[in-house]
């Protein structure tokens, strides 16, 4: 299963990164991304990234 994560970086707040939301479909993620960009401050950034939840699920790493 793939999910879409929308992230927001606050440039003037020590580059703090907030998770705007985690979405099952790309259209909901795009709407959240657009809404977050409407309220952006100077040099802030916003991204949408994907995460495959099935990849390496249940495998331990040492």
C-alpha positions in Angstrom: 0.0 0.0 0.0 1.3 3.4 -0.9 0.5 6.6 1.1 1.2 10.2 0.3 2.7 12.4 3.0 2.5 16.2 2.8 5.4 18.0 4.6 5.8 21.7 5.4 9.2 23.3 6.3 9.2 26.5 8.3 12.3 28.3 7.1 12.4 31.0 9.7 11.8 28.6 12.6 15.0 26.6 12.4 13.8 24.7 9.4 11.2 22.9 11.5 9.2 20.3 9.4 5.6 19.6 10.1 3.5 16.7 8.8 0.4 18.3 7.2 -1.2 15.0 6.6 -1.0 11.4 5.4 -3.4 10.4 2.6 -4.4 7.3 0.9 -5.0 8.9 -2.5 -3.1 11.5 -4.4 -6.0 13.9 -5.0 -6.5 14.4 -1.2 -2.7 15.0 -0.8 -2.7 17.5 -3.6 -5.6 19.4 -2.0 -3.7 19.5 1.3 -0.5 20.6 -0.5 -2.4 23.5 -2.3 -4.0 24.6 1.0 -0.6 24.6 2.8 1.0 26.6 0.0 -1.7 29.3 0.3 -0.5 30.1 3.8 3.3 29.9 3.1 5.6 32.4 4.7 8.9 33.7 3.4 11.1 30.9 2.0 9.0 28.1 3.5 8.6 25.0 1.4 6.0 22.3 1.0 6.4 18.8 -0.4 4.4 15.7 -1.1 6.3 12.4 -0.7 5.2 8.8 -1.2 5.8 5.9 1.2 5.3 2.3 0.3 4.0 0.6 3.5 4.5 -2.9 2.1 8.2 -2.5 1.4 10.4 -4.2 4.0 7.4 -4.5 6.3 8.1 -6.9 9.1 11.8 -7.2 8.3 14.2 -6.3 11.1 17.4 -4.4 10.3 20.6 -4.7 12.3 
